[in-house]
Amino acid sequence: MALKARTKTPLHPTQNDLPEKTRTAVIEALAPALAAAMDLYAQAKSAHWNVKGPSFISLHELFDRVAEAADGWADLLAERIVQLGGTAEGTAQVVVERSSLPPYPLEITQGSEHTAALSRSLAAFGQQVRALIDHTDSLGDKDTADICTEISRACDKLLWFVEAHNA
């Protein structure tokens, strides 16, 4: 599915001292990551609800932990967009259009299938956020780069936890 271009909404007034051009570029860069974080949340909840097998309780709880983290990451990204004068576009329709994560398989049930699928999505999200660290820093927004670094570290840790079940 081709991703639709983000609709450009006017910046809201702010006394943030980053130049308008920088704020606009950072908002444009963060919008797909916000969609991916929200998609990751939904994927982790799907795994949480549908996992079966001998490791059910540990995976059920781990997947809920991933979902809670993804929800927090979406909140950080959305709040940064708004702090810069943008509009956080986080409806389900926008997420479907903009998320770059691999589609989550709906027919799986076994823990190993869910850990493999969720690992792929965590890795893709981590890659996307790591790219934003350098990009937003190069735009002159070290605060956003720092937020992305925080998310990247936490994502890598959860990827490690989920992948540990793939052995």
N, C-alpha and C positions, 0 to 999 in steps of 0.2 A: 504494500500500500504506500503510495507516495504521500509524503508529509505535506500538509497544507502550510503555506507561509503564514507566519504569525501576523495577525491583524495589528497594524500600528495604531495604538491608542495614544492620544496626547499625554505628555507628562503632566503630572499633577504638581502644583507649586510646592517647592521645598527650599529650605535654606541650606541644604546640603551643598558643600562647596566644591564637589566634583563637577567638572564642566558638563554641560548638558550633553555634549557629544559622547563623553565617556559614560554617563549614566544611561543614555539610550543604548549604547553598544553592550553594556553589561546586562541590561534588562533583556535585550535580544538574545544574549548568550545564555542567560539563566532560564528562560522560558521553557526550552526543551528539557532541561534537567528537572525542572519542577514537574513536568508531565511524567517523566521517567520515574521520579521518586513516588509519585502517586500511583503509577502503574505497579511499581515494586511493592508498595503497600498492599494493593489488591491481590497481587500474585502470592505474596506471603500469607495473606488471610485465606486464600483459596487452598494453599497447601495445609495451613493450620486446620481448616475445617474438614478436609477430605483425606488426610493421611490415614493409612491403616497399616497394620503389621506389628511385629514384635517390639519395635522401638516407638510405638505410638506415643506414649506420654512424653518421652524426652523430645521427640520431634514436634509434637503438638505445641509444647512449651517453647521450644527453640524458634519455631516458625512465628509464633506470636511475638517473640522478642524481636525478630527481624521486622515484622509489621510495625511494631511500636517505634523502632528506630527509623524506618522509612517514613512514617508519619511525622516524626520529629524533623527529619531532613527536609521534607516537603515544606514544613512550617518555616524552617530557617531560610530556605530559598524564596518562599513566597514573601516573607517579611522583608527580606533584603530587596526584592523587586519593589515593594511598596515604599520602603525607606528611600529608594532612589527616585521616587516619583512615578513609578510604573503602576500597572494594574496586574495583580496576581491572577492569572487566568487558569483556574484549576477545576473547571467543571469536567464531568465524565466525558463529554463530547470532545473537549480540548485534549484530554489525555489520550483518547483513542486516536485522534489525528496526529499528535506530536510525539508520543513516546517512541523511542528508538529501541526499546527492550525487545528481546525475542518474545513472540507470543507464548503464553503459558498453556501447556497442554491440559485440556479439561477432562480427558478420559483416564488420567493416571490416578492410582490410589496408593501404591506401595511406597514406603518410606524412601527407598533407594531412587525411585523415579522422581519423587518430589525433591530430594536433595540434589539430584543432578540438574533438574530444571531450575530450581531456585539458585543453585550455584552459577549457572549460566547468566541469569538475570543480575545477580549481585556483581558478578565480574564485569558485565557490560555497563552497569551503572557506575561502578568504581572507575572504569576506564573513562567514561564520559566526564565524571567529576574531576578526575586528575587532569584531563585536558583543560578544564576550566581554570585550574589553579594558575597555569602559565598564561592562559589567554587573558584572564581578568587582571593578572599582575601586569601584563604587557600593556593593558589599557590604562593602567595607572590606578587601579582600585585594589589596593593591598588588603583592605578589609574583606572584600568578597573573596579574594584568593585565600585568606585565612579561614573563612567559613567553609570553603570548598576543601581545604586541607583537613579541617576537623571532620567533615563528612567522609572524606576519603579514608582517613585512619579508622574510623568506626566501621565503615563498609568492609574494609579489608579484614578487620577482626571478625566480623560476622561471617564473611566468606570462609575464613579459616574454620570457624565453628561448624558451618554447614558442610563444608568439604570433608571434615573429619569423619562424617558419616558415610562418605562415598567409598571408603576403603574396603 
